[in-house]
Amino acid sequence: MSFTVEDILFGVSILLFLSILVSKSLGRLGIPALVLFLGVGILAGSEGIGGIYFDDAQTAQSLGTLALTLILFSGGLDTRWQSTKPVLWRGITLSTLGVLITAMLVGLFASYILDFTLLEGLLLGAIVSSTDAAAVFSILRSRNIGLKHNLRPTLELESGSNDPMAYFLTVSFTFLVTNPDASLWELVPMFFLQMSVGGALGVIMGYAMAWVINRIKLQQEGLYPALTLAMVLFTFSFTNLLHGNGFLAVYTASVILGNRNFIHKRSLTRFYDGIAWLMQILMFLTLGLLVFPSHVLPVLGVGLLVSLFLIFVARPVSVFISMAFFRSSWRDKVYVSWVGLRGAVPIVFATYPMLAGLDRSDMIFNIVFFIVLTSVMLQGTTLKLVADWLRLSRVEDATKRLQLGEELGYNTKNELVELQLGPNSLSVGKSLVQLQLPKTSLIVLIDRGGRFVTPSGQTVLEPYDKLMVMVDNEQELNRVKEILL
């Protein structure tokens, strides 16, 4: 059956609308939106009520690669260096050593319980070795889960930076399975080449993006998203042409760009946040269409065993070993172990053996799909519960902040922060002159129940006042909070 462009657009629009509607309705029950998107794709597939037959692994892989590139870029833009810097090496260790240990353990277990060779087992382990950036970013941020001990930046850094390692392992073991005469040692220089080229080009492109955006001076503001999109795609593709890791380059570039001032920063960040959500929906819908439930049922038993081993053995062992080099409590390690969410990325990686023509590729794909479904349903729905149980939850800082000048590209560190007083705030009943705020901070406006007050030294603060405060840096903001709140 052939489809016209109009038919495809009509189908895509209906699936997008249904996915968003279902996520809004059933998301209140605690079911992750990503699972709902996947479910809509399955229902629309050839074995669902939609009857859409789709088995094009190449298209699914291409769409998944594009989607992952944009999701990583969006996640990097939102990554604050100030919160990431203290956990940088911890996150990098988890995203490299942790991924390797997970792949090895799952590979050994799979080759033991399945009729797999060791290389086939290691290939399966590599495919499911990384946590999924889309799943971690969306669940932690959409539910506004606050965590102590810098756990949230650790988890976001790990999920954003561990896909390159998993990608390398997946491609490498696929190569070894299809080329039995190849040596494992041939991959060592390839690993260092990919990571070094990817990291170096990521740094270069991050600074280059900021420089181009601030100096090109486009007359049409709507061209800035197109400009950045062109640079993102160039970063990924050019890095791959030089045999580097494109995913690492894109994420590194986005982190550097996100921590610099550039024109239309807020609008571009919001644009890519929307693009990331669109890519997540399209990716999960496509992968849902690619799955045949009748093929998953025969591997249900072994899939459950591998999934439970990954969740309760491989992931915790890799986390405890990786975090042993850093000062962390056992509660921190347990929680990081639990947030080992697998999402669409392992399913995308599972298409590589399919395209390589491996004999067990269908079985690997169906096992990976079941592992992902189990992980998101079991772990994704209990992140807040486990954080509370381990006493790691904290109230997330809801302070609204605006970096002054970022929309115009000015190189300034000043921020305009909104702080709301409570009935028992320390500053209630005091005049501004009595507060002794830092000399470089300034209360520029007071929102008093919808009525705006221009403050003076004699203005007395009242409960529930919303204060717009200008500060120079994070330390000054913390001092202002101590005085006012």
N, C-alpha and C positions, 0 to 999 in steps of 0.2 A: 504494500500500500504506500503510495506516495503522498506527501503532504506539501501544500503550498506554504509560502512564507506567512500568509495570512492565517493559515491553520495553526502553524507553530506559535505565532504571536498570541493568537487567541488562547491556545492551550496554556502557554506560559503565564499569561495574565490571570487566568482562572486559578492555576496552581499557586501563584504568588498570593492572590487574594485569600484563598482558602487557608494557606499556611499561616498568614498573619492573623486571620480570624480565629483559627483553631488555637494558636499560641496565646491569644488574648483571653480566650474563654477557658481553656484547660490549664493554662499556665498558673492560674490561681490555685490549682490543686497541688502545686509544687513539682509538676512534671516539667523537666527542662524543655525549653522551646526547640532546641536542636533535635530532640527525639520526635517532637511533634512534626517538624518539617520532614524528617526522615519517614515518619508514618504516612504523611500525605503522599510522598513519592511512591511508597510501596502500594498504597491503595489505588493510586492512579496507574500502576504498572500493569503488565500483561496478565498477572495473576490476581489483580485487584478489580475493583468495580470500574476503574477507568478503561482498562483494556489496552493501554498504550504499550506496545512492544518495543523494548529498548535493550539492546545488548552490545552497544558500541563502547567497548572499554577504552578505545583511543580517545574518543570525544570526552568521556568522563574524566580521563586522566588529564587531558589538556585543560578542561574547565577547572578541575581541581588545582592544577598548578597555578593558573591565573588567579583563582580565588585565594589560595594560600598566600601568594605574593602580596595581594592587596590587604588581606587580613593582617599579615605580619607588619606591613607598612603602617596601617592604622594603629595597631597595638604599640608600635615603636613610637609614634607621634605622641601617645598619651603616657609614655614612660618618663617619669621625672628622674633625672640623674641624681638629684639630691637624696631621694629615697632609695635609689638603686645602688649608689656607690658603696654604702656600708655592706651590702650583701653581694657585691659583684662576683667575687671569687667563689662564694658559696653557690651562687646560681650557675656559674660556668662549670663548676665541678659536677653539679647535678645534671647539667645538660650534655656533658661529655662522658665522664666516668660512669655516672649513674645510668645513662642510656646504654652504654656498652655492657655493664653488668646485667641489666635487665634483659638485654638481647641474648646474652650467653645463657643465663639461667632458664629463660623460657625456651630457648632452643634446645638445651639439654633435656628438659622435661618433655617437650613435644616429641623429640626423637625417641624418647623412652616409651611413651604411652601410645604413640601413633606409629604407623608403619612408614616412618620417614627416615631418610638418611640424615646423618648429622648436619650436612650442609642445608638440607631442606628444612630441618628443624630450626637452625640458626637463621635462615631466611624468614621464617615465620616470626621468630623472636625479634628480628630487626624491624619488621613491619610494625609491630605493636609496641616498640620500645620507647617511643616518645609520648609525652603528654601533649594534648592537643591545644594549641593556642586559642582557637575559636571557642572551644568549650570552656576553657579556664577563664578567658577574658569575659565572655558573655555571662557566665554564671556568677563569678565574683563581683562583677561590676553591676549587673542588672539587679542583683539581690542586695547590693551595697553591704557585703559581708566585711565587717571590721575585724582585724586580727592583730594580736600583740606580737612583739618581738620581730618586727619587720618581715613577718611571714608572707604577707600579701605581695610586696615587691619581689620577694624571693620566688614565689610561685609564678608570678607573671613573667619574670625574667627567664626562669627555667623553661616555661612553656613557649615563650617567644624565641628562645635560642637553641632548643634541643632538636628542632626539626632538621637542621642541616646535618647533624650527626646521624639521625635515623635515616635520612635520605641517602647519605653516603653508605651506610651499612646495607640498606636495602638494595641499592644498585650494585654494590660489591658482591654480596652473596648471590644475587641473581646472575651476575657474571660468572662466579665460580661454579654455580650449579650447571649453567649452560656450557661451560668450558672446563671439563674435569681435569685437563692437563695444566691449567693455570695454577700458579702458586699464590698462597696467601700473602707472601712477602712482597709481591708485586703491588699490592694495594697500599702499603705503608707510605711510599713517596707520593702516591696519588692523594692520600688523606691530607698530608701536610701541604701539598700544592693547592688543593681545593680550599682548605681552611685559611691559608695565608693569603691567597689571592682574593678570596671572598671578603675576608676581614679588611684587607688593605683597600680594595676598591670601595667597600662600604664606607670607610672613613673618608676617602677622597670625595665620593659622590655626596656624602652628607653635607660637607662644607660647600661643595660646588652647588648643590641645590639651593642652599640659603643665599649664596652669592648671586646666583642667576635670578632668583625670585625677587630679591631686593633691588636689582639693578636693571632689569629688563624694561620696567615701567610700561606695562601694557595699558592701552587706552580702555579696553573692555575688561572689567573685573571678572566676567564669566570665563575668560581665557586662562585664568590662573589654575583652576583645577585641571584643565586640559594640559597645561604646561607641566605641572607636577606629575600627572599621570604618565606623560611621555618620558620624563626623567626616571620614574620608577621602573617602567618597562625596559628602558635602556639599561638601567643598572643591572636588572636581572639577566637580560639576554646577553649583554656585553660581558658580564662576569662569566657566564657559561661558555661563551665563545673562547675565553681565555682559560678554560678548564678550572674555573673557580666555582665556589658554591654560591649560586645566585640568591638562595634564601637567606644565607648569612649576610650577604652584601646588602640586601634590601632592608633587613631588620637593623643592621648596624647604621646604615644611612638614615633611617627614619628616627632612630634614637638621637643621633647627633642633630638632625634637623629639628626635631621636636624640642630640644633644649637650647635652641637659638632663637633670636628674634627675627621674624620675617613678616613681610606684608601679608595682611589678611590671614593671620595665623589662626584665629578662632574659627573663621568661616571655613578655611581649608580643613581644619581638624574635624569640624562637624561634617563636612562633605565626605571625608574618608571614613568617618564612623558610619555614615549611612551606606556608603559603598561596601564596607566590610559586612554589614548586616545583609545587604542584598546578595553578596557573594556567598555568605554562609547559607542563606535560604536556597539559592540556586544549586549550590554544591550538594546539600543534603537532599534536595528534591531529585537531582540527577542520580545520585548514588542510590536513593530509594527506588528509582525506576530500574536501576541496573540489577537490583537484588531480586532473586526468584525465591520466595518463601519455601516452596517445595524442595529447593536444593539445600536450604539451611536446616530443615528438620532432620535429615539423616546425620548431621554432625552435631546435633544438639547436645548429646552426652559428652563427647570429647571436647566440644567447644566450652561447655560449662566447666569441665575440669581445668582446661588451660586458663580460662578466665579467672577462676578462683585462685589458681596458683599464681597468676600474675598479680592479682589484687592483694593477696594475703601473704605471699612469700617473696616473689621476685622483686616487686616494687619496694616493700619495706627493707629487704636486705640491701638493695642498691642505695636507698636513701640513708640507712644507718651507716653504711661504709663511706659514702660520699661526704656525709655531714660529720663524720668522726674527726675530720681535719679542722673543724670549727667548733666554737663553744656554743652548743645548743642543748637544750633540755630534752629529755626523752619525750615530753609532750609535743615539742616542736617537731621532732622526727616522726612521731606517730601521725601527726596531722599532715605533714608534707607527704608521707607515705599514702595517706588516704586520698589526697587530692591528685591522684595519678590518673586523671581523666583521659580517656581515649575518645576521640571524636572522628571526624570525617577524614583526617589526614591518613591514619592507618588504612582506611578503605581505599583512598587514592593510591597509596603506596602498594596496596595489594593488586592493583591493576598492572604493575610492572612485570610480575611473573606471568600474568595472563598474556600480555603482549609479547613476552619472550618465548611463549609457546611451551612452558613447562607442563609436564604431565599432571602434576598435582595442583596446578594453579587454581582450578575451580574450588577444590577442597580448601586450599589456603584462604581464598577470598571469602568463602562462607564462614569459616572459623573466625576470621578477623571480624566480619560483620557481627557475629554473635558476641564476640568479646567486647566490641565497641558498645553494642546495645546494653549488655550487662553492666559495663563500667558506668555509662552515663545514667542509667536507671538506678543503680545501687549507690554509686558514689555521688553522682550529681545531685540527687535529691536529699542527701544527708550532710552536706558540707556544713551548714549552719548548726545542725544538731550535734555533730561530732566536735565542732569548735566549742560549743557550749559545754559539752561533756568534759572536754579537756581543759576547760576554763581558759581558753585562749581568745574568746570573743571580747571585743571592746566596741564602744559606741563609735561609729565612723564619723570622722570630722566632716560636718556638712557645711563648713565655711565656704561661702561663695567668693571667688577671687577673680580679679581681672588684672592682667598684666598691662599696665599703662604703656601705650605706644606700640604694642605688638601688632595692632592692625595696620599701623603706618610704617612698621619696620624700624622704629627708633631703637637705639641701643640703650635701653634703660631698664633698671631692675625694680623700679617702683611698682607697687601693686595697690589696687583699690580693693579692700576686703570688706565684706558685709558681715557684721557681728550682731546678733540679737541678744538683748539682755533678758534674763529671767527674773522672776519676782524676788529671788534671793541673791541676785548678782551683787558683788562687792561695791560696784559703782552707783547703784540705785540710791537716789536721794542726795547725791553729791554733785557739786558744780564741776564743770570741766577744769577750772583753775585749781581745784583741790586734788585732782587725780594724779598730777605730776607724770604725765605721759612722756615717753622719750621725745627729745627735742625735734627729731626728724620725722616723727609721726604726727598726723593731723586728722581730726574728725571733721570731714568736709560737709556732711549732711546727716540729718536725723529723720527717719521715717517714723512718725508717731501716729499709729493707727490710720495710715493713709494720708495724713497731713504732714507735709515736709517742713522741717524747721532748720533754718540756717543757724548753726551753733555759734555762740560767743563764749567767752570765759565764764560768764555768769549763768549759762544754761544749766539747769538741773536735770539730771537724767532720771527717767521714769521706767517702771517695769515694762518689758516687752518693746522698748525702743529698738529700732533697727538702725545701727550706726554704720555709715560708710567711712572707713578709716583708710588713710593712705600711709603705707609703710615702705621701708627701703629694703628689708630683707627678712628672712625667716626668723632669725633671732629676735628682731624687733617685734615681729608679729606675736611671737610667744610671750614677750614681755607685756605687750598691750593686752593680750588675753588674760594674763595673770592680774592685771590692774582692773580691767573692766568686768570680767566674768567671775 
